Amino acid sequence: MSEMHYQPQYRQIAQALRERISTLRPGERLPSDAQLCAEFGVSRMTARNAMHRLAEDGLIRREPGRGSFVAKPPAHRRTNRLMTFTQEMIRAGRVPSSRVLTRVIRPSSIAEAASLGIPARQAVVHLRRIRLADEQPIALESTVLIGACAEAVMTANLAHGSLHEALGRAGFVLSRGSGTIAAAAATAEEARLLDIRTADPLLVERRVIRDNQGREIEVTTSAYPADRYALEVQFEVEGREPEAAMTEVAVEEADRMPVGAIR
């Protein structure tokens, strides 16, 4: 693996545990930090850092004195966390799958190049899928990735596997992103693919995902039938005392810091 795609040990462990959690039921016990150290040959700090990541993503709950357990799936996805669709549906007790409509390498459009921070007409991977849960269409998803992802995307099992897990195995560490959420009326094509009526309401999420070096890796637009999917929004009320707000921000920043100094 090249230095550009280096993946820290705690992220590798977290990824392995994500795949393991997808086969477990809520409430099942996970290995202790000591057991993870023995299994993966890492320090306790690295093991704790991996578990901290999973807890941040809501995949596990840690109970002092008892251990770590698979968390119950939330009612909706939080807007400040992006889970893979596969993981999200499994946690909801549903069977995820995808129907691939398009998977090609082609030149980028001007808009795609601007979103990805690459020269216009540079090669990108275009992936278009219908995302299903228990065979019911949940989203129509169009994804454009930088050309360096081509091998990982073109060879991945995307009918039953996760795109982000395939990228992770190839060394792409997806870290942060930004996006917008809007309402739209389904076009005739969207209605046909999602098994809804033309002009039915859609929840449209557009996002750009970056790696741990801040490089744009992926641009995705997902259209969800409004009665099949929801996003949980968390917010703070404006107008609080500045001192109290600053204190809370400082606490949140401390809570988000990795347990170890691995970065």
N, C-alpha and C positions, 0 to 999 in steps of 0.2 A: 504494500500500500504506500502511495506517495505521501510525502510530508504534507502536501496540500490537503489530503483527505484523512489526515491523522485523526483517530477517534479515541479520546481518553478512555481509560479502563472503566471508570465509573459509568460512562455512557454505554459502553459495550455490555456491562453487567445489567444496567437498567433495561437495555433492549432485549436481552435474553430473558429477563424476568417478565417483561411485557408479554412476550410470546407465551411464557409459561402461565401467566395469569389468565390469558385468554381461554385456557382449557379448564380453569378452576371455577368453583362457585363462590358467591359472596360468603364471607365468614370463614373460608378455609385458611389454615395457618400457613404462613410462608417461612422459609428458613431464617434462622437467627443471623445476626451479624457474624458471629463466630463460624456458623456453618457456611455462610457465603465466603468467608475468608478461606476456609479449607477447600471449598468447591472450586473457586476461581483463582486461588493462589494470590490473593491481594491483601493489603493491610485492612485493619478494621475501619480506618478513616475512609478508605475508598469504598468499602461495602456500605458504610453509613451514608456516604454521599449518593450512591446509587439508590438506596431506599428513600432518601430525602427527595430525590427527583420524582419517584413514583408517588410519594405522599403528596407532593405539590400538584401533581396531575390528577389527584383524586382516585388513583387506582388502588391504593392500600390505606389502611388506617393502622397507626402505631399506638399500642397501649402500653404505657410504662409498666414494667414488671410482668407483662404477659406475652408480648411479642408483636408481630406484624400479621395482619390479616387482609384478605381480599375485601375491598370495600364494596358496598352495595352501589349499583349504578344510580346516578342522579336522574331526576325526572327529565331534565333537559341538559343540553351542553352549555357550559359557561362560555360567554363570549371572550373571556380573557385566557382561555385555554383551548388549544386545537388538538383534539385527539384524532387518531386515524379513524376513518369511517368503520373499518373492520373492527377495531377495538371497541368503538362506541356501541355498535350493534350487538357485539358479543356480551358486553356488560349489561345491555338492556335485555338479555335473554333471547335475542333473535339471531337467525343465521344469515350472515352477510354474504353477498356475492356481487359480481359485476358483469355487465354485458359490454364488451368492448366494441365501440362503434368505429373508432378511428385510432390508429397508432402508426404514425408516420414521422419521418425526419424530413423537414422542409425548411426553406428560408423563412426568417422571421418577418412579420409585418413591421411597419414603422412604429405602431403603437406597442406591439409586443417587445420590440427592441428597447423602446424607451422604458417600459416597465421593468425589464430585466437588466437594464444598464449595459447593453451590448450594441455593437454596430448593426444598423439595419441590414437585412438580408443575410445575417449570419445564421448558421444552421441551428434549429431548435427541434425539440421533440414535441409533437402535438398528440395529446391523448384525450379522447372523448369517450365517456363511459356513462351507462345507466347504472346507478348504485341501487342495489336491492336489499331488502331485509325480509326473510321468509318469502322470497320470490315477489314481494310487492315493491314496485318502484318507489324509491325514497328521494332520489336526486338525479338530475341530469348534470353531469360534471364535465367541464372542458378545461384541460390543463395544458400549459405550455411550459416546458423546462429548457434550461440551457443545454447546449449540445453535448457538454461533458457528461450528462446523465444518460446519453443515448444507449449505451450498452446495458446499463442496469434496467432501463425501462423496456427496451425492446426484447429482452430475454426473460423478463419477470412473468410469473403466473399471476395475471391480474384478474382472472375470472374469480378466483377464490382467495387470492393473497392481497397484501397491502402494498401500495406503491411506496409509502414512506418507509416501511420495513425493508423493501428492496433497496431503496436509496441508502438506508442506514447500513445495510450489509456491504454496499459498495463504498462506504466511507464518507458519505455526505451527511454531515451533522446539521440537521435542520434545527434552528434555535429560536428564531423570533419571526414575527410577521406583523402585517397591518392589513386592514381591510375595511370594507364598507358593507352595509346591509340595506337593502331597498326592497320595495314591493314592486311587482310587475304582473301583468296579465299574460297568461300562457298563450304562446303562438299556436298555430295549428300543428306544427311539428312537435313542439314541446308537449302539447296535449296528447298527441298520439303516442309518444315515447313514454310518457309518465302515466298513461291510462287515466287521464282526466279530461275535462271539457275545455274547448277553446275559450280563452278569456278567464278561466278560473284563476284565482289569486295564487301567486308564487312568492316565496321568500328567496331573494337572490343575494347571495354572499359572494363578494369579489375580494380576493386576498392575494397578497404578495408574501412569499415566505423566503427568509434569508438563512444562511448558514451561520456558524459561530464566528465567522470572520466578517460578517456583515454583507456578504455578496448575495444578490438576488438569485435564487435558484429556480423558483417556481411561481407562476401566475395562474390562479385557478378561479373560475366562475362556477358556482354551484347553484342550481335552481331547484328549490324544494316545494312540493305542493304544500300550501299553507296549513292544511289540516293533518299533515303527517309528520311535521317537524317543528321544533321550537328552539329558541335560544334563550338561555337564562342570562339576564343582564344584572350586573352589580354596579352600584354607583355610590358616590359620596355627595352629600348635600352641600351646595355652595354657601358661603357666608359664615363658616365656622371661624372661631378665633384663630388667627394666624399661628400663635404659639402651639395650640393643641394640634392643628393640622400638621405643622412641621414635626412635632414629636411623633405623631402617628406614622408619617412618612419614614422617619428614621427607623422606627421599629419594624416597619414593613421591609425596608431595605435590608436590615439585619437578618430578618427571617428568611429572606430570599437568598442570602449568601450561601454558597456551598459549604458543607461541613468541613471539607478539606480545601486545600489551596490548589486543587487540580483544575486546570482551565485550558 
